[in-house]
Amino acid sequence: MNQSVMKALKLLDLFTEDNPELTLKEISQRANLPKPTAYRLLSALESAAFLNKTKENEHDSRYRLGLKLLELGQIVSDQLELRGIALPFMEDLAQEINEVIHLVIVNQDEATYIEKVESSRALRLYTRIGKSSPLYIGSGPKMLLAFMPRDKQEAIIGDGELYFLGNHRPIDKKALKKELAKIRQEGYAYSIGEQDADTTGISYPIYDYQGRVIAALTVSGLSSHFEDDNLTFIKNETKNTARAVSEKLGYRGAKL
């Protein structure tokens, strides 16, 4: 990692419950940095809202932790809460349908898998907690993309070419936008062979207490398992589970 970035991040560790506010002089001394270097790093953190400059005169400045850290901390807290609430429901769903269950969220401009429950089947899908994927490939990522604000959705799709994973086959953007509109209208996403050959994925949205889609509950497995009555059963069970997780998070909107 860039040394300047490391030095700047270490400055944040100087702020504690006992020392919530520090002067430039104090920071310079505790970090063993020249004052001009400390000031340059602090200014960069201030411009990114990681620090607030609370007082300044011709001799010194005072700094406190900024609201950006609170915002990021809330995101982490929400993710931990989401995983903790969703996991028991995911385990119950896996017992019912015996397929792999994933919990997927938006992370910057990608989809990230933050929880997983395996099936008891011999075949294992190559997915792991922490894996990221483009938001336009797979049922879970596309579910999240479909419920994004239109301007952000357009920015992610962009003007350049999009390609499927592995075979570098181009994605038809016009068809993708129609599919996203259909997902939003029908309330679930369905994909075949987009991330792994011969596999199917079905995803339903998880809502928070404000009615925002914050995650996708995704079921994945061999396409041969997703047929006829079993497909209907998987869809119903997944939909009901997504609803139960949403209600646990405080969602009180219309029936999913």
Order of alpha helices (4+ residues) and beta strands (2+ residues): alpha-beta-alpha-alpha-beta-beta-alpha-beta-beta-beta-alpha-alpha-alpha-beta-beta-beta-alpha
